Amino acid sequence: MCFVLSLAACCLTSVGALRVPARAEPLPAPTGPVLLRITGAIMTTNEGDASVFDRPMLERLARRTIRTSTAWTDGEKTFEGVLAREVLAMVGAQGSTFTLSLPRDLPFRTSSFA
């Protein structure tokens, strides 16, 4: 669950322009509990119409670290995770917005990838 929160933190600060590869690589099936599920206008799936990731799959991706303050924490905190734009590119995501569902079903929606 912490890894998903880290993904959310990186989404807020460094999504950038979404560039979809000409051909997304196949995704392996997860072997552990699913931590991230992506559905919608995506080209690459590994479970029905979704792309799903377990912890080992996410840990194989390049991680980024940011140190920032938020409205939800006291002082500066360090967040580590993958860039949302890299995960979205892996699944061949298409479109201009995405919705991120956080623990406790707190939605995050953005149309700004800057």
C-alpha positions in Angstrom: 0.0 0.0 0.0 2.9 2.4 0.7 4.2 1.9 -2.8 0.8 3.0 -4.3 0.9 6.1 -2.1 4.4 6.8 -3.4 3.1 6.4 -6.9 0.4 9.0 -6.1 3.0 11.4 -4.7 5.1 11.2 -7.8 2.0 11.7 -9.9 1.3 15.0 -8.3 4.7 16.4 -9.1 6.2 14.8 -12.1 3.7 13.3 -14.5 4.9 15.3 -17.5 3.6 14.8 -21.0 2.4 11.3 -21.7 4.2 9.8 -24.6 2.8 6.4 -25.7 5.3 4.0 -27.3 4.5 2.8 -30.8 4.2 -0.8 -29.5 3.8 -1.5 -25.8 5.7 -4.5 -24.5 3.7 -7.5 -23.1 3.1 -7.4 -19.4 3.7 -10.6 -17.3 1.0 -11.8 -15.0 1.4 -10.8 -11.4 2.4 -13.6 -9.0 1.5 -11.7 -5.8 -1.4 -9.5 -4.5 -2.3 -6.8 -7.0 -1.3 -3.3 -5.8 -2.1 -1.3 -9.0 -4.9 -1.8 -11.6 -5.1 0.3 -14.7 -8.2 0.2 -16.9 -9.6 2.4 -19.7 -8.0 3.4 -23.0 -4.9 1.2 -22.7 -3.2 -1.0 -25.4 -1.5 -3.5 -23.1 -3.4 -5.7 -20.7 -2.5 -8.8 -18.6 -5.8 -9.5 -16.8 -9.0 -9.2 -18.9 -9.3 -5.6 -20.0 -6.9 -4.3 -17.3 -3.2 -4.0 -16.7 -2.4 -5.1 -13.1 0.9 -4.9 -11.2 2.1 -6.6 -8.0 4.9 -5.4 -5.8 7.7 -7.2 -7.6 6.6 -5.8 -11.0 6.5 -2.3 -9.6 9.9 -2.7 -7.9 11.5 -3.6 -11.2 10.6 -0.1 -12.6 13.0 2.9 -12.1 12.2 4.7 -8.9 12.3 8.4 -8.3 12.6 10.2 -5.0 11.1 13.6 -4.2 11.3 15.6 -1.0 8.4 18.0 -0.5 5.8 19.3 1.9 2.1 18.5 1.5 -1.1 19.6 3.0 -1.4 16.2 4.7 2.0 16.0 6.4 4.0 18.1 8.8 7.2 19.5 7.3 9.1 18.0 4.4 8.7 14.3 3.7 10.5 12.0 1.3 8.4 10.0 -1.2 9.7 7.2 -3.4 8.0 5.6 -6.4 7.7 5.2 -10.1 6.6 8.1 -12.4 3.0 7.7 -13.4 3.9 8.7 -17.0 6.3 5.7 -17.2 3.6 3.3 -15.9 1.0 4.8 -18.3 3.4 4.5 -21.2 4.1 0.9 -20.3 0.4 0.0 -20.7 0.0 2.2 -23.8 -2.5 4.6 -22.1 -4.2 7.0 -24.5 -6.2 10.1 -23.6 -5.7 13.3 -21.7 -6.9 12.6 -18.2 -6.6 9.8 -15.7 -8.2 9.0 -12.3 -6.1 7.6 -9.5 -8.0 5.8 -6.7 -6.1 6.1 -3.4 -6.6 4.0 -0.3 -10.0 4.7 1.3 -11.3 5.5 -2.1 -10.0 9.1 -2.2 -10.1 10.0 -5.9 -7.4 12.0 -7.6 -8.1 13.3 -11.1 -5.9 15.4 -13.3 -5.8 16.7 -16.9 -2.6 18.5 -16.4 0.5 16.5 -17.1 2.9 19.4 -16.6 
